[in-house]
Amino acid sequence: MSALVPKQTAAELTQLLAASPTPDNALVCAYLQSLWNAAKGDRQLLYRLLPADFLASMASVISAGGEAALLKDIEQVKDRPVRRRLALLSSDPGPDASADGIASREIVAAGYQRQNLTFVESRDDQGRLFYATTEVMFGPLLFTGGDGAGTVTHVAAVMESDTTTLRVLAVWQLATPFQVHSGETVSLKAGTAQLGVG
């Protein structure tokens, strides 16, 4: 499957970068958390992932208020777990898929819920880096009404914090849509969905 990564307009990007990372700004918090996760606790690596002006601003806070004051403020910040999940869709969310657009196109069935998503780093025959999903299992699913079945046409990767969808990471269109009947499970085998780099 080829991936469609929803575009982000210049205005949205500017707003994101200009906004203060307050607890209400879930997208910024999630972005910084993802950088910290990528750095795996290596502060030097994290520094290289952040803008120099941002780091200088943090340093000025420390010099003005002292390390103890900064640590006291940090202790008041609640942990915000960020998860990547995979969703099954019954129709095309379009090229500018939004969190609301994804939710309105998810299949409706008892036993259905988005599943945790893990990417594994791989390389193709030419040595190019890409990320492939591990196996993901949904269900068993129970459909009510109609013919007791649902059709899956797309899958979407989203980033969530608590119960809030923060961002659509990618959408994949299935080469062949398939029907799921009540009582069945849906298994997406490892490597079914891939994200290329560059």
N, C-alpha and C positions, 0 to 999 in steps of 0.2 A: 504494500500500500504506500502511496506517496502522501506526504504530510502537507497540510496547508496550515501555515502559521499566521494567525490573524495579524494584519498590519496595525501599527500604532501611529496615529497622525502626529505631526510635529507639535500641534497644540497640546495634545494629551501628554506627549513626552515632556514638553516644557513645564506643564503643570505638575507633573510627577516630580521632576527634578527640583522645581522651585518650592514645592510644598515642604513644610516642616514635618519631620518624622515623629509626630505626636501619636499617642496610643490610638487615636481615631483614624489615623492615616494607615489603614491596614495594608495597602499595597506597598507602601514604602517599607513598613516594618517587615513584611514578608520578603521583600527583595533583599534587605540587609540580612535577614535570617538565612536566606538561601546562599548569600555570599559567605557567611560564617560557616555554614554547613560545608560549602565547597572547600573552604580553607582548612577544614578538619582541625580547628584549634590552633593553626599556625598563624600567629599574629603577623609575621612578616609577609606571608602570602596574602593575608587579608588586606594589609596596607596596600599591596600592589593592585588589588581589585577595586579600591576606593579612590575617588578624586582627591588630589592633593589638597585642594581648598577645604574639603570636608575634614580631612585629618588635621589641618592647621586650625580649623575652628574648634575641634575637640581639644586640641592642645591648649588653646587660649582659655577654654573653660577650666581646665585643670590649673593653669597658672593663676587664674583670677580667683577661683574659689577653693583651690586646694584639692588634693586627691581624695581626702576624707569626705568632703562635701559632694564630690562627683559620685563616689561609691554609695553615699547615702541616697542620692537621687536614683541611682541605678537599682538599688534594692527595692524601690517603690514600683518598679516596672514589672508588670505581670508577664509571665512566660506566655508566648504566643506560638503554639505549635503550628507548623506549616506542613501540609501534606499534599502530595501529588496523587490524584485519583483518576481513574479511567471511567468514562460514562458511555453507555450504549444509546445511540440515537436512532429514531425511526424516520428521520428525514434530514435533508441537507440544511445546516444552519447558515449557509452562505459564506462568502469570502471574508466578511467582517464579523465573525462569530463573537457574540458577547456572552457574558455569564448568564443573563436572562434568556438569551436565544438558545443556549445549550439546554438550560433547564426545561424550556417549553417543548423541546423536541426529544427529551429522554423517553424511553419506553416506560409504559405504566403497567406495573405488575406487582403483585404481592411477592415478597422475597427478593425484589430488586433493590440494590443499593450500589452506589459507586464503590469501586474497589481500589485499594491501595495500589500504586503504580511504582515500579522500580525500573530504572534504566541501567543497562550494563554497557560499559564502553567496549567497542569493537572496532575492527578495521576491515575494509573490503580488500579485494584482490590487488588493488592499486595502492594499498596502504593508507587510504583516506579514513579519517576518523568518523564514526557515527555511533549513535546510541540506540540500542535495541531494548524492547520491553521484555521483562521476564513473563512467565505464564500468569495469566489472570483468569479467575473463575467467577462466574456470576450464577446465582440461583441455588436451588431450583426455583423457577419462576412460575407463578400462577396467574393466568390471565382470566378476566371475567368478561362476560358478554361476548357478542359476536361469535367468531368461530374458535374462541379460546386460544388465540395465537397472536403473536406480534412479529413485526418485521424489523430487522436491524439493517440499516443502510450505511451508517457512519459510526465511528468511535471518536471520542474526544478526551484529551488529557487536560485536566484543570488543576489549578492550585487552590487549596482551601486553607482557611484558618478558622478553627472551631467549626461552625456550620455555614460559614460565609464563603461563597465562591469568589476568589479574588481576581483570578485571571484565567483566560483560556490559553493554554500553552500550545496546543496543536489539535487539528482535526484531520482524521483519515477517512477517506471514502473507500468503502469496501469494493473490491473488484466485482463481486457478485453479492447483492443483498441476500440475506437468508431469513427464513421464517423460524420462529421459536414457538413451540407448543407448550401448553400448560404441563408442568411437571418436569420440563427439561432444564438442563443447565447449559450455559454458554461458556466455552473455554477458548480463550485466545492464547495460542501456544507461544512459547518464548520466541522472540524475534519477529512476531507478526507485524508489529508497528515499529518503525524506525525513524529516527531524526538524524539528518545529515548535518555536518558542521562545515561551513564554508561553501 
